[in-house]
Amino acid sequence: MAQVLVRQVEEVVVDSLKRKAAARGTSLEGYVRDLMTRDAVETRSDIVARLRARMADQPAQTSDTTALLRAMRDGADELEGDEAA
């Protein structure tokens, strides 16, 4: 497993984390490890938000695929008719 060293953490922050860890019956290390693990896990809502942000940068889809397929089909029918002639 990897190790993480965090420097220059204010005493009030460390004291608060120690109290929260003690209230849960765990060590400061265990408490902070649990916090980091929970924060590192990407939730469904995080994924959806990231994908929506990515989609917002994409141009809107304006083509009607039904019309495109019909045009392709009609064009293919014309080609087949030309080949028969």
Stockholm file with secondary structure:
# STOCKHOLM 1.0

chainA/1-85         MAQVLVRQVEEVVVDSLKRKAAARGTSLEGYVRDLMTRDAVETRSDIVARLRARMADQPAQTSDTTALLRAMRDGADELEGDEAA
#=GR chainA/1-85 SS CCCCCCCCCCHHHHHHHHHHHHHTTCCHHHHHHHHHHHHHSCCHHHHHHHHHHHHHTSCCCCCCHHHHHHHHHHHHHHHHHHHHC
#=GC SS_cons        CCCCCCCCCCHHHHHHHHHHHHHTTCCHHHHHHHHHHHHHSCCHHHHHHHHHHHHHTSCCCCCCHHHHHHHHHHHHHHHHHHHHC
//
